[in-house]
Amino acid sequence: MNIRDIFHTVSNFLFSRANREFLIFLFFFAVAGIFWLMMTLNENYEKELVIPVYYTGMEKNVVLTSSETDHIRVVVSDKGYTIASYLYGDAVKPLPVNFADYARKGRGVVPAADLQKLVAARFNASTKIVSVKPEHLIFYYNKGEKKKVPVKWRGSVVPEELYYISNVQIEPDSVIIYASSSKLDSIASVSTESLSYADFHDTLIVDARLERISGVKMVPDVVKVSFFTDVLTEESIDGIPIIGVNMPPGKVLRTFPAKVRVKFVTGIKTYRTLSPSDFRVVADYREFGTSSSPKCTIRLVKVPDGISRVKLDTTSVDYLIEEQNQ
C-alpha cells in the first residue's frame, strides 16, 4: 500500500458521515471551552504571591545577618488573565531594596509606605494591592564580625524499650555566627530546632535546622545529628584497686580486700570496651584517720561515660596503716 492509498483510506474514515458529525461536535466543544475560559479569565480574582527580596548597593564587607526577611507575601486583585501572567509567567520580578537608604547602625527598617511603593512598582497599573506581609521589612547586618560556637541538640529522642542512646554526634559540632558585637558576646552556643523521635533501635540520623535567632546568621544553618543506640544490660567488673588518698607522709594504706567489684547498667557495646582502669575507688585518710573503727569507708570517684546505676559491692573494708620504709 502506497502513501496515496493510505491518505485515501484516512480521508474516507475521517470524513465519513458518523465521523464528520463527531468532528463538528469537537469543534463546537472547543469553541465553547475557549469562550468559557475567556469569560472566566475576565473575572476579578484575589491571589497571594510570594516575591523574593534582595538588597542592592551593599559594601563588600557587609554581611546580612537576617534570614527572616528574604521574601514578602502580597495579595493582589485583578482580572484572571493578569493573575495568570503573575503566576505562570515572569511578570513579577524580585523586589530590590536599596541597602544604603535604610541601613543604620547594624539595623535597617523599610517602612510600610516605602514597601507599598516598591511593591506597587512591580505590578500593572490595573492591579490592586490588597495586603503586604510583613507590613514593613526589618534587616540586620554587620561588617564581618563573627564567632565560632558549639552546636547542641534539644528535644525528646527516646529509643525502644531495652535500648538507650549510647552516643550523640553532631556534624559539624560548631558553626560560624555573624551578628552585632553585643549579640556575639552573649551567645555561647546554638541549638537545633526541637527534635521529636521515639521507638527506634537502629542508629538515627537527622538533618536538623538550627534554631533561628533574630539578627544572627549561622553558617551552616543545618547540621547532621546521629543518635547511636545500644542494648541495655546489667554487668559488673572485678579487680578495681582501692587507693588511699590524703595519706600522711611515710604511711601506706593496706585494705582487705585490696580490690573490689563494681556493678552497673550499660550497653553491650560499651561494656566490651571497659576495663578496671576506667574506674577509681578511694579511701580518704581524713575520713578514717582519727576513727577507732577497724573499717574504712570507700567511695567510687571516677566512672566512664555511658553507664548508669553504678554501685560498689561493698562500701567499707578492713584496713591497716603501715609505716613506709625510708
Helices and strands as residue ranges (DSSP letters): H 3-14, H 17-41, E 44-56, E 63-64, E 71-79, H 80-88, E 95-98, H 99-102, E 103-104, E 107-110, H 112-120, E 128-133, E 137-142, E 146-152, E 155-158, E 163-171, E 174-178, H 181-186, E 190-191, E 195-198, E 204-209, E 217-219, E 222-245, E 251-256, E 259-267, H 268-271, G 276-278, E 280-284, H 285-288, E 295-297, E 299-302, E 307-312, E 316-323
